[in-house]
Amino acid sequence: MPNIYFPSVTVEAARDGKPRTITSVLQAVDFLMNDWPPNRRRLYGLARQACLDALEGNLTGAEARAVFIDAAKDANILMDYGRKR
């Protein structure tokens, strides 16, 4: 499974509240599994599946990134220049 890189997305980690910059599908999967807030809504599951599908070659990195961003917005962890959006 090759890693797929995409333009960076900055999110707030649940564990320490610090910003994390995500630049690839593998980083997104790791963040979803280990640093996502405990209140996981429907878009969380869609983002996780989209990232896994991208790693399998069934979606592009851009598609996985878009779903990850939607889920981060829904969870209120998407950041813009160090601040939540």
C-alpha positions as CSV (number, residue, x, y, z in Angstrom):
1,M,0.0,0.0,0.0
2,P,1.7,3.2,-1.1
3,N,1.2,6.3,0.8
4,I,-0.8,9.1,-0.9
5,Y,0.2,12.7,-0.2
6,F,-2.2,15.7,-0.4
7,P,-2.2,19.4,0.5
8,S,-1.9,19.8,4.2
9,V,-4.9,19.9,6.6
10,T,-4.5,21.1,10.2
11,V,-6.6,19.6,12.9
12,E,-6.7,19.7,16.7
13,A,-5.7,16.4,18.4
14,A,-8.1,15.1,21.1
15,R,-5.3,13.9,23.4
16,D,-3.4,17.1,23.9
17,G,-5.4,19.8,22.0
18,K,-2.4,20.6,19.9
19,P,-2.5,21.3,16.2
20,R,-1.5,18.4,13.9
21,T,-0.8,18.8,10.2
22,I,-1.9,15.9,8.1
23,T,-0.3,15.6,4.7
24,S,-1.1,12.1,3.6
25,V,-3.7,9.4,3.7
26,L,-1.6,7.3,6.1
27,Q,-1.3,10.2,8.5
28,A,-5.1,10.7,8.2
29,V,-5.8,7.1,9.0
30,D,-3.4,7.3,12.0
31,F,-5.1,10.4,13.2
32,L,-8.6,9.0,12.8
33,M,-7.6,5.9,14.8
34,N,-5.6,7.4,17.5
35,D,-6.3,11.2,18.0
36,W,-9.9,11.7,16.9
37,P,-12.3,13.0,19.6
38,P,-14.2,10.3,21.4
39,N,-17.6,11.6,20.1
40,R,-17.4,9.9,16.7
41,R,-20.2,10.8,14.4
42,R,-21.3,9.4,11.0
43,L,-18.8,11.5,9.1
44,Y,-15.9,10.0,11.1
45,G,-16.8,6.6,9.8
46,L,-17.1,7.9,6.2
47,A,-13.7,9.6,6.5
48,R,-12.0,6.4,7.9
49,Q,-13.5,4.3,5.1
50,A,-12.6,6.9,2.4
51,C,-9.0,6.9,3.6
52,L,-8.8,3.1,3.6
53,D,-10.4,3.0,0.2
54,A,-7.8,5.5,-1.1
55,L,-5.0,3.3,0.2
56,E,-6.5,0.4,-1.7
57,G,-6.7,2.4,-4.8
58,N,-10.4,2.8,-4.9
59,L,-10.5,6.6,-4.2
60,T,-8.0,9.4,-5.0
61,G,-6.1,11.2,-2.3
62,A,-8.1,14.3,-3.1
63,E,-11.4,12.5,-2.5
64,A,-10.2,11.1,0.8
65,R,-8.9,14.5,1.9
66,A,-12.3,16.1,1.1
67,V,-14.1,13.6,3.3
68,F,-11.5,14.0,6.1
69,I,-12.0,17.8,6.0
70,D,-15.8,17.4,6.2
71,A,-15.5,15.1,9.2
72,A,-13.1,17.4,10.9
73,K,-15.5,20.3,10.4
74,D,-18.3,18.2,11.8
75,A,-16.2,17.4,14.8
76,N,-15.1,21.0,15.2
77,I,-11.4,20.2,15.0
78,L,-10.5,21.7,11.7
79,M,-8.0,24.5,12.2
80,D,-7.0,27.5,10.2
81,Y,-3.7,29.1,11.0
82,G,-3.8,27.6,14.6
83,R,-7.4,28.5,15.3
84,K,-10.5,26.4,15.0
85,R,-12.8,27.3,12.1
